[in-house]
């Protein structure tokens, strides 16, 4: 990992708190916080309707949000997950949190369990790079450029030396959950392809990004799941949420995420892969096989839908406030639905509760899991038109 000087957080040490707050609240051209939805939702999940009791910056107050990122950046260049980036911290709160992270280990591809480590989980780190780059366009403060460069170095250092993939926060493995792989790869590809937004990183960064991206593409190809068929052939399908860094095989993620072929994560991955302007023949075959599997008629769930039945509001054991219970019901007119996970042998939907408990039906799982996790969705619909256009361009 290349060492980078941390941004000088004391460069404005003579400002009063009022001056600091006023500068943070100046309005600029808004920059969307949608890439941080996952983190922000986690940060606010304990509050009713996800409305926190503290004041928030709006999307035009980009300096305040960027200052949060500078103060909360870990010593290794990354960030812990699930900050509310829109929160109007006061300076002593930021200083206290930042000091508490000074002993975070620097190796990003290793799994840490202290909850404070830098991680790509929940669409983290690469999203901050992009945000800081966008802020730097409007407010050319060199601290923003330096913080983005340090995060870029962290990402390169976090790439696993064997698999070529990246690790999330929950399991030590190649992680397709939460766009850990797809989001990181998309950002590296943009840097490598010379996107002007990242020009401040320099020419050397483009070469380093290209090398990391190419290694990640090979990881994607190597981890694609093959299912043996009765005639002795193998069916090339999609990906698991996590793959072992050494064997590259599907593995357990959290204790309700068994080895399986996943739809949600695979859809996000192929949508990113289809944006590669110069795919190799091997990548073309990988994309086509994954999309063909996702669009198979025999994995569609028909005549079912998920409804929310009102219940007394409560905070679950996982800290999620809900006032409903999700159940699956029959509805002949319901739109097509897909399970998030399919068995790697039978290709049947997998319903897995906490404690690695495999259930026969969706409704057999606990209320906490049915409410707190997306076991079903309509993700696959999102690839139909892009895949058709991609095939016409690359596989006529």
The 8 nearest C-alpha neighbors of each residue, nearest first, counted from 0:
[[1, 156, 152, 2, 153, 155, 157, 106],
 [0, 2, 152, 3, 156, 153, 149, 155],
 [1, 3, 0, 4, 149, 152, 75, 5],
 [4, 2, 149, 5, 1, 148, 145, 152],
 [3, 5, 6, 2, 145, 149, 7, 146],
 [6, 4, 3, 7, 146, 145, 149, 74],
 [7, 5, 142, 8, 145, 146, 4, 69],
 [8, 6, 9, 10, 5, 142, 4, 11],
 [7, 9, 10, 6, 70, 11, 69, 12],
 [8, 10, 12, 7, 11, 13, 6, 14],
 [11, 9, 7, 8, 12, 13, 6, 14],
 [10, 12, 9, 13, 14, 8, 19, 7],
 [13, 11, 9, 14, 10, 8, 15, 19],
 [12, 14, 11, 15, 10, 9, 16, 18],
 [15, 13, 12, 11, 18, 19, 16, 17],
 [14, 16, 18, 17, 19, 13, 12, 20],
 [15, 17, 19, 18, 20, 14, 90, 89],
 [16, 18, 20, 15, 19, 21, 14, 22],
 [19, 17, 21, 15, 20, 16, 14, 22],
 [18, 20, 16, 22, 17, 21, 14, 15],
 [19, 21, 23, 17, 18, 22, 16, 24],
 [20, 22, 18, 24, 23, 19, 17, 25],
 [23, 21, 19, 24, 20, 25, 18, 62],
 [22, 24, 63, 62, 20, 21, 25, 19],
 [23, 25, 21, 60, 22, 63, 26, 20],
 [24, 26, 22, 23, 60, 21, 27, 62],
 [27, 25, 60, 59, 24, 28, 61, 29],
 [28, 26, 59, 29, 60, 25, 61, 137],
 [27, 29, 59, 30, 26, 137, 61, 58],
 [30, 28, 59, 58, 27, 31, 61, 60],
 [31, 29, 58, 32, 59, 28, 61, 133],
 [30, 32, 33, 58, 29, 34, 59, 130],
 [31, 33, 35, 34, 30, 58, 36, 85],
 [32, 34, 36, 35, 31, 37, 30, 39],
 [35, 33, 32, 36, 126, 122, 31, 37],
 [36, 34, 33, 38, 37, 32, 39, 122],
 [37, 35, 33, 39, 38, 34, 40, 32],
 [36, 38, 40, 35, 39, 121, 41, 122],
 [39, 37, 81, 41, 35, 40, 36, 82],
 [38, 40, 83, 42, 36, 41, 37, 35],
 [41, 39, 43, 37, 42, 38, 44, 36],
 [42, 40, 44, 38, 39, 43, 81, 37],
 [43, 41, 39, 40, 81, 83, 44, 82],
 [42, 44, 49, 40, 41, 45, 46, 51],
 [43, 45, 41, 49, 319, 46, 40, 42],
 [44, 46, 319, 320, 43, 318, 47, 49],
 [47, 45, 49, 44, 50, 43, 51, 48],
 [46, 48, 49, 50, 320, 45, 44, 321],
 [47, 49, 50, 46, 320, 44, 321, 43],
 [50, 48, 46, 43, 47, 44, 51, 45],
 [49, 51, 48, 46, 47, 43, 52, 44],
 [52, 50, 53, 46, 43, 49, 54, 47],
 [51, 53, 50, 54, 46, 55, 43, 49],
 [52, 54, 51, 55, 86, 87, 88, 50],
 [55, 53, 87, 86, 52, 56, 51, 88],
 [56, 54, 86, 87, 85, 57, 53, 88],
 [55, 57, 85, 60, 87, 86, 58, 63],
 [56, 58, 59, 60, 55, 85, 61, 29],
 [57, 59, 29, 60, 30, 31, 61, 56],
 [58, 60, 29, 26, 27, 61, 57, 28],
 [61, 59, 26, 24, 58, 57, 62, 63],
 [60, 62, 64, 59, 63, 65, 58, 134],
 [63, 61, 65, 23, 64, 60, 66, 24],
 [64, 62, 23, 66, 65, 61, 60, 24],
 [63, 65, 67, 61, 66, 62, 84, 85],
 [64, 66, 62, 68, 67, 63, 61, 69],
 [67, 65, 69, 63, 68, 64, 62, 70],
 [68, 66, 64, 65, 70, 69, 71, 63],
 [67, 69, 65, 71, 66, 70, 72, 64],
 [70, 68, 66, 72, 67, 71, 65, 146],
 [69, 71, 67, 68, 72, 93, 66, 97],
 [72, 70, 68, 97, 69, 67, 73, 93],
 [73, 71, 78, 69, 70, 68, 77, 76],
 [72, 74, 75, 78, 77, 76, 71, 100],
 [73, 75, 76, 101, 72, 103, 100, 77],
 [76, 74, 105, 73, 77, 153, 103, 104],
 [77, 75, 150, 149, 73, 74, 153, 72],
 [78, 76, 117, 150, 73, 75, 72, 124],
 [79, 77, 117, 72, 73, 124, 80, 118],
 [80, 78, 117, 116, 115, 118, 81, 77],
 [79, 81, 82, 78, 123, 38, 118, 120],
 [82, 80, 38, 42, 41, 39, 83, 79],
 [81, 83, 84, 42, 38, 80, 39, 79],
 [82, 84, 39, 85, 86, 42, 81, 38],
 [83, 85, 86, 82, 64, 67, 39, 68],
 [86, 84, 56, 55, 83, 64, 87, 57],
 [85, 87, 55, 84, 83, 88, 56, 54],
 [88, 86, 55, 54, 56, 85, 89, 53],
 [87, 89, 86, 92, 90, 93, 67, 91],
 [88, 90, 92, 91, 87, 93, 16, 20],
 [89, 91, 93, 92, 94, 88, 16, 19],
 [90, 92, 94, 93, 89, 95, 88, 96],
 [93, 91, 95, 90, 94, 89, 88, 96],
 [94, 92, 90, 96, 95, 91, 97, 70],
 [95, 93, 91, 97, 92, 96, 98, 90],
 [94, 96, 92, 98, 93, 97, 91, 99],
 [97, 95, 99, 93, 98, 94, 92, 100],
 [96, 98, 94, 99, 71, 95, 100, 93],
 [99, 97, 95, 100, 96, 101, 94, 93],
 [98, 100, 96, 97, 101, 95, 102, 94],
 [101, 99, 98, 97, 102, 103, 73, 115],
 [100, 102, 98, 103, 99, 74, 97, 73],
 [103, 101, 100, 104, 99, 74, 98, 105],
 [102, 104, 100, 101, 116, 105, 115, 74],
 [105, 103, 106, 102, 116, 75, 107, 111],
 [104, 106, 75, 107, 103, 74, 117, 153],
 [107, 105, 108, 109, 104, 157, 156, 75],
 [106, 108, 157, 109, 105, 156, 117, 118],
 [109, 107, 157, 159, 166, 106, 158, 165],
 [110, 108, 107, 106, 111, 171, 166, 157],
 [109, 111, 171, 168, 108, 112, 170, 166],
 [112, 110, 113, 109, 116, 168, 114, 104],
 [111, 113, 114, 110, 168, 116, 169, 115],
 [112, 114, 115, 111, 116, 103, 110, 168],
 [115, 113, 112, 116, 79, 111, 80, 168],
 [116, 114, 79, 113, 100, 117, 103, 80],
 [117, 115, 79, 114, 103, 118, 111, 113],
 [116, 118, 78, 79, 77, 115, 73, 107],
 [119, 117, 120, 79, 168, 167, 116, 78],
 [118, 120, 123, 179, 167, 124, 122, 121],
 [119, 121, 167, 118, 122, 168, 123, 179],
 [120, 122, 177, 123, 37, 38, 119, 80],
 [123, 121, 120, 177, 119, 178, 179, 126],
 [122, 124, 119, 121, 120, 126, 125, 80],
 [125, 123, 127, 126, 119, 77, 78, 128],
 [126, 124, 128, 127, 123, 183, 129, 186],
 [127, 125, 129, 124, 128, 123, 130, 34],
 [126, 128, 130, 124, 125, 129, 131, 123],
 [129, 127, 147, 125, 131, 126, 130, 132],
 [128, 130, 132, 126, 127, 131, 133, 125],
 [129, 131, 127, 133, 132, 128, 126, 134],
 [130, 132, 134, 128, 133, 129, 143, 127],
 [133, 131, 135, 129, 130, 134, 128, 196],
 [134, 132, 130, 136, 131, 135, 129, 196],
 [133, 135, 131, 136, 137, 132, 138, 130],
 [134, 136, 139, 138, 132, 137, 133, 131],
 [137, 135, 133, 134, 138, 139, 132, 196],
 [136, 138, 135, 134, 139, 133, 27, 28],
 [137, 139, 135, 140, 134, 136, 62, 143],
 [140, 138, 135, 136, 141, 137, 143, 134],
 [139, 141, 142, 138, 143, 135, 144, 134],
 [142, 140, 144, 143, 139, 145, 135, 6],
 [143, 141, 6, 145, 140, 144, 146, 7],
 [144, 142, 146, 141, 145, 131, 140, 135],
 [143, 145, 141, 147, 142, 146, 148, 135],
 [144, 146, 142, 148, 143, 147, 6, 141],
 [145, 147, 149, 143, 148, 144, 142, 6],
 [148, 146, 128, 150, 144, 149, 145, 151],
 [149, 147, 151, 145, 150, 146, 144, 152],
 [148, 150, 76, 152, 146, 151, 147, 3],
 [149, 151, 76, 153, 147, 77, 152, 148],
 [152, 150, 148, 154, 153, 149, 147, 155],
 [153, 151, 149, 155, 150, 154, 1, 0],
 [152, 154, 150, 156, 151, 155, 76, 157],
 [155, 153, 157, 151, 156, 152, 150, 158],
 [156, 154, 152, 157, 153, 158, 151, 211],
 [155, 157, 0, 153, 154, 158, 152, 107],
 [156, 158, 107, 108, 154, 155, 153, 159],
 [159, 157, 165, 155, 156, 164, 163, 108],
 [158, 160, 163, 108, 164, 161, 162, 165],
 [161, 159, 163, 162, 158, 164, 108, 157],
 [162, 160, 159, 163, 245, 244, 164, 158],
 [163, 161, 244, 164, 159, 218, 160, 245],
 [162, 164, 159, 215, 214, 218, 161, 158],
 [165, 163, 173, 162, 159, 215, 158, 218],
 [164, 166, 158, 173, 159, 174, 108, 180],
 [165, 167, 174, 173, 172, 108, 171, 168],
 [168, 166, 120, 119, 174, 169, 118, 179],
 [167, 169, 120, 118, 170, 110, 166, 111],
 [170, 168, 167, 253, 171, 252, 110, 112],
 [171, 169, 252, 172, 168, 167, 110, 253],
 [172, 170, 110, 166, 109, 169, 167, 173],
 [173, 171, 243, 244, 242, 166, 241, 170],
 [172, 174, 242, 164, 166, 241, 165, 244],
 [175, 173, 241, 166, 176, 167, 172, 179],
 [174, 176, 240, 180, 179, 178, 264, 241],
 [177, 175, 240, 174, 178, 264, 179, 241],
 [176, 178, 121, 179, 122, 120, 175, 264],
 [179, 177, 181, 182, 180, 176, 175, 122],
 [180, 178, 177, 119, 175, 182, 181, 174],
 [181, 179, 183, 175, 178, 182, 184, 174],
 [182, 180, 178, 184, 268, 183, 179, 185],
 [183, 181, 178, 185, 184, 180, 179, 186],
 [182, 184, 186, 180, 185, 181, 125, 179],
 [183, 185, 187, 181, 186, 182, 212, 180],
 [184, 186, 188, 182, 187, 183, 181, 189],
 [187, 185, 189, 183, 184, 188, 182, 190],
 [186, 188, 184, 190, 208, 189, 185, 191],
 [189, 187, 191, 185, 190, 186, 192, 184],
 [188, 190, 186, 192, 194, 187, 191, 185],
 [191, 189, 187, 193, 188, 192, 205, 194],
 [192, 190, 205, 188, 209, 208, 193, 189],
 [193, 191, 189, 190, 194, 188, 205, 209],
 [192, 194, 190, 191, 195, 189, 198, 205],
 [193, 195, 189, 196, 190, 192, 197, 198],
 [196, 194, 198, 197, 193, 199, 190, 189],
 [195, 197, 194, 198, 132, 133, 199, 136],
 [196, 198, 195, 199, 200, 194, 190, 132],
 [197, 199, 195, 200, 201, 196, 194, 193],
 [200, 198, 201, 197, 144, 196, 195, 132],
 [201, 199, 198, 197, 204, 148, 202, 144],
 [200, 202, 199, 204, 203, 198, 205, 197],
 [203, 201, 205, 204, 206, 200, 198, 193],
 [202, 204, 206, 205, 201, 207, 200, 208],
 [205, 203, 207, 202, 206, 201, 200, 208],
 [204, 206, 191, 208, 202, 203, 207, 190],
 [207, 205, 209, 203, 208, 204, 210, 191],
 [206, 208, 204, 210, 209, 205, 211, 203],
 [207, 209, 205, 187, 211, 191, 206, 210],
 [210, 208, 191, 212, 206, 207, 211, 213],
 [209, 211, 207, 213, 212, 208, 206, 214],
 [210, 212, 208, 214, 209, 213, 215, 207],
 [213, 211, 215, 209, 214, 210, 184, 208],
 [212, 214, 216, 210, 215, 211, 209, 217],
 [215, 213, 211, 217, 163, 212, 216, 210],
 [214, 216, 218, 212, 163, 217, 213, 164],
 [217, 215, 219, 213, 218, 214, 212, 220],
 [216, 218, 220, 214, 215, 219, 221, 213],
 [219, 217, 215, 221, 216, 220, 163, 162],
 [220, 218, 216, 222, 217, 221, 215, 223],
 [219, 221, 217, 218, 222, 223, 216, 285],
 [220, 222, 218, 219, 223, 217, 247, 224],
 [221, 223, 219, 247, 220, 218, 224, 248],
 [224, 222, 238, 237, 220, 221, 219, 225],
 [223, 225, 236, 237, 238, 235, 222, 226],
 [226, 224, 235, 234, 233, 236, 227, 223],
 [225, 227, 234, 233, 344, 228, 224, 235],
 [228, 226, 233, 232, 234, 225, 231, 229],
 [227, 229, 232, 231, 230, 233, 226, 234],
 [230, 228, 231, 227, 232, 233, 226, 234],
 [231, 229, 228, 232, 227, 233, 234, 226],
 [230, 232, 229, 228, 227, 233, 234, 226],
 [233, 231, 228, 230, 227, 234, 229, 226],
 [234, 232, 227, 226, 228, 225, 235, 231],
 [233, 235, 226, 225, 236, 227, 228, 232],
 [234, 236, 225, 288, 224, 233, 226, 237],
 [237, 235, 289, 292, 224, 225, 234, 288],
 [236, 238, 289, 223, 224, 265, 260, 235],
 [239, 237, 223, 260, 224, 265, 261, 240],
 [240, 238, 260, 241, 259, 261, 249, 258],
 [239, 241, 175, 176, 174, 261, 238, 264],
 [242, 240, 174, 239, 173, 172, 250, 252],
 [243, 241, 249, 173, 248, 247, 172, 250],
 [242, 244, 247, 172, 248, 246, 245, 250],
 [245, 243, 162, 172, 247, 173, 246, 242],
 [244, 246, 243, 247, 162, 161, 248, 172],
 [245, 247, 248, 243, 244, 242, 162, 249],
 [248, 246, 243, 242, 222, 244, 245, 249],
 [247, 249, 242, 246, 243, 250, 222, 224],
 [250, 248, 242, 258, 239, 241, 243, 247],
 [251, 249, 258, 242, 241, 243, 252, 248],
 [252, 250, 257, 258, 256, 253, 241, 254],
 [251, 253, 256, 170, 241, 250, 257, 254],
 [254, 252, 256, 255, 251, 169, 170, 257],
 [253, 255, 355, 354, 353, 256, 252, 251],
 [256, 254, 353, 352, 351, 355, 253, 257],
 [255, 257, 252, 253, 254, 251, 351, 258],
 [258, 256, 251, 259, 255, 252, 250, 254],
 [257, 259, 250, 249, 251, 239, 256, 260],
 [260, 258, 342, 343, 239, 341, 340, 257],
 [259, 261, 239, 341, 238, 340, 343, 237],
 [260, 262, 340, 239, 339, 238, 263, 259],
 [261, 263, 265, 339, 264, 266, 340, 293],
 [264, 262, 266, 265, 339, 378, 261, 267],
 [263, 265, 267, 266, 262, 175, 176, 261],
 [266, 264, 268, 262, 267, 263, 238, 261],
 [265, 267, 263, 269, 268, 264, 262, 270],
 [268, 266, 270, 264, 265, 269, 271, 263],
 [267, 269, 265, 271, 181, 266, 270, 272],
 [270, 268, 272, 271, 266, 267, 273, 286],
 [271, 269, 267, 273, 268, 272, 266, 382],
 [272, 270, 268, 269, 274, 273, 181, 267],
 [273, 271, 269, 274, 270, 275, 268, 286],
 [272, 274, 270, 275, 271, 269, 389, 286],
 [275, 273, 272, 271, 276, 270, 269, 389],
 [274, 276, 273, 272, 277, 278, 271, 188],
 [277, 275, 274, 278, 273, 272, 192, 393],
 [278, 276, 275, 279, 274, 393, 280, 282],
 [279, 277, 282, 275, 283, 276, 280, 281],
 [280, 278, 282, 281, 283, 277, 284, 275],
 [279, 281, 283, 282, 284, 278, 285, 277],
 [282, 280, 284, 279, 283, 285, 220, 278],
 [281, 283, 285, 279, 284, 280, 278, 286],
 [282, 284, 280, 286, 285, 281, 287, 278],
 [285, 283, 281, 287, 282, 286, 288, 280],
 [284, 286, 282, 288, 283, 287, 289, 281],
 [285, 287, 283, 289, 288, 284, 282, 269],
 [288, 286, 284, 290, 289, 285, 291, 283],
 [289, 287, 291, 285, 290, 286, 235, 284],
 [290, 288, 237, 236, 292, 286, 291, 287],
 [289, 291, 293, 287, 292, 288, 294, 286],
 [292, 290, 288, 294, 289, 293, 287, 295],
 [293, 291, 289, 295, 290, 294, 236, 288],
 [294, 292, 290, 291, 295, 289, 379, 262],
 [293, 295, 291, 292, 290, 296, 379, 383],
 [296, 294, 292, 297, 293, 298, 291, 299],
 [295, 297, 298, 299, 294, 293, 292, 300],
 [298, 296, 295, 299, 300, 346, 294, 347],
 [297, 299, 296, 295, 300, 337, 346, 347],
 [298, 300, 337, 297, 296, 336, 301, 335],
 [301, 299, 336, 337, 335, 298, 303, 302],
 [302, 300, 335, 303, 299, 336, 333, 334],
 [301, 303, 331, 330, 333, 329, 332, 300],
 [304, 302, 329, 330, 301, 328, 333, 327],
 [303, 305, 327, 328, 333, 306, 330, 329],
 [304, 306, 327, 326, 328, 325, 307, 303],
 [307, 305, 325, 326, 327, 308, 304, 328],
 [308, 306, 325, 324, 323, 309, 326, 305],
 [307, 309, 324, 323, 325, 306, 310, 326],
 [310, 308, 323, 322, 324, 307, 311, 312],
 [309, 311, 323, 322, 312, 324, 308, 321],
 [310, 312, 322, 313, 309, 323, 321, 324],
 [313, 322, 311, 321, 310, 320, 314, 323],
 [314, 312, 320, 321, 315, 322, 311, 319],
 [313, 315, 320, 319, 318, 321, 316, 45],
 [316, 314, 318, 317, 319, 313, 320, 367],
 [315, 317, 318, 314, 319, 367, 320, 313],
 [316, 318, 315, 319, 314, 367, 371, 320],
 [319, 317, 315, 316, 314, 45, 320, 44],
 [318, 320, 314, 315, 44, 45, 317, 321],
 [319, 321, 314, 45, 313, 47, 315, 44],
 [322, 320, 312, 323, 313, 319, 314, 315],
 [321, 323, 312, 310, 311, 309, 313, 320],
 [324, 322, 309, 310, 308, 321, 307, 325],
 [323, 325, 308, 307, 370, 366, 309, 310],
 [324, 326, 307, 306, 370, 369, 308, 305],
 [327, 325, 305, 306, 362, 328, 324, 307],
 [326, 328, 305, 304, 362, 306, 303, 361],
 [329, 327, 304, 303, 305, 326, 330, 306],
 [330, 328, 303, 302, 304, 331, 327, 333],
 [329, 331, 302, 303, 333, 332, 328, 304],
 [332, 330, 302, 333, 329, 303, 301, 334],
 [333, 331, 330, 302, 334, 303, 301, 329],
 [332, 334, 330, 302, 331, 303, 304, 335],
 [335, 333, 336, 332, 301, 302, 304, 303],
 [336, 334, 301, 300, 299, 333, 337, 377],
 [335, 337, 300, 377, 376, 299, 334, 301],
 [338, 336, 299, 376, 375, 300, 377, 339],
 [339, 337, 375, 340, 348, 374, 376, 341],
 [338, 340, 374, 262, 375, 261, 263, 337],
 [339, 341, 261, 349, 338, 260, 259, 348],
 [342, 340, 348, 346, 260, 347, 349, 259],
 [341, 343, 346, 259, 347, 344, 345, 349],
 [344, 342, 259, 346, 260, 345, 341, 226],
 [345, 343, 342, 346, 226, 227, 347, 341],
 [344, 346, 347, 342, 343, 341, 348, 226],
 [347, 345, 342, 341, 344, 343, 348, 298],
 [346, 348, 341, 345, 342, 349, 298, 344],
 [349, 347, 341, 338, 340, 342, 350, 346],
 [348, 350, 341, 340, 342, 351, 347, 357],
 [351, 349, 358, 361, 357, 360, 348, 352],
 [350, 352, 357, 255, 356, 358, 355, 349],
 [353, 351, 356, 255, 364, 355, 357, 354],
 [354, 352, 255, 355, 254, 356, 351, 368],
 [353, 355, 356, 254, 352, 255, 351, 357],
 [356, 354, 254, 255, 353, 352, 351, 357],
 [355, 357, 352, 354, 351, 353, 358, 255],
 [356, 358, 351, 350, 355, 352, 359, 349],
 [359, 357, 350, 360, 351, 363, 356, 364],
 [358, 360, 363, 350, 357, 361, 349, 362],
 [361, 359, 363, 362, 358, 350, 364, 349],
 [360, 362, 363, 350, 364, 327, 359, 358],
 [363, 361, 364, 360, 326, 327, 369, 365],
 [364, 362, 360, 361, 358, 365, 359, 350],
 [365, 363, 362, 352, 361, 358, 369, 366],
 [364, 366, 367, 368, 369, 363, 352, 362],
 [365, 367, 369, 368, 370, 324, 364, 325],
 [366, 368, 370, 365, 369, 371, 315, 316],
 [369, 367, 371, 370, 365, 366, 372, 352],
 [370, 368, 366, 367, 371, 325, 372, 365],
 [371, 369, 368, 367, 325, 366, 372, 324],
 [370, 372, 368, 369, 367, 373, 319, 366],
 [373, 371, 368, 374, 369, 370, 367, 375],
 [374, 372, 375, 376, 371, 339, 369, 370],
 [373, 375, 339, 338, 372, 376, 340, 350],
 [376, 374, 338, 339, 373, 337, 336, 377],
 [375, 377, 337, 378, 336, 338, 373, 339],
 [376, 378, 336, 379, 380, 337, 335, 375],
 [379, 377, 380, 376, 381, 263, 266, 262],
 [380, 378, 381, 377, 382, 266, 293, 262],
 [381, 379, 378, 382, 383, 377, 384, 294],
 [380, 382, 379, 378, 383, 384, 385, 266],
 [383, 381, 385, 380, 386, 384, 379, 270],
 [384, 382, 386, 385, 380, 381, 387, 379],
 [383, 385, 387, 386, 382, 388, 381, 380],
 [386, 384, 388, 382, 387, 383, 389, 270],
 [387, 385, 389, 383, 388, 384, 382, 390],
 [386, 388, 384, 390, 385, 389, 383, 391],
 [389, 387, 385, 391, 386, 390, 384, 392],
 [388, 390, 386, 392, 391, 387, 385, 393],
 [391, 389, 394, 393, 387, 392, 388, 386],
 [390, 392, 395, 388, 389, 394, 393, 387],
 [393, 391, 389, 390, 394, 395, 388, 387],
 [392, 394, 390, 391, 389, 395, 283, 278],
 [393, 395, 390, 391, 392, 389, 283, 287],
 [394, 391, 393, 390, 392, 389, 388, 387]]
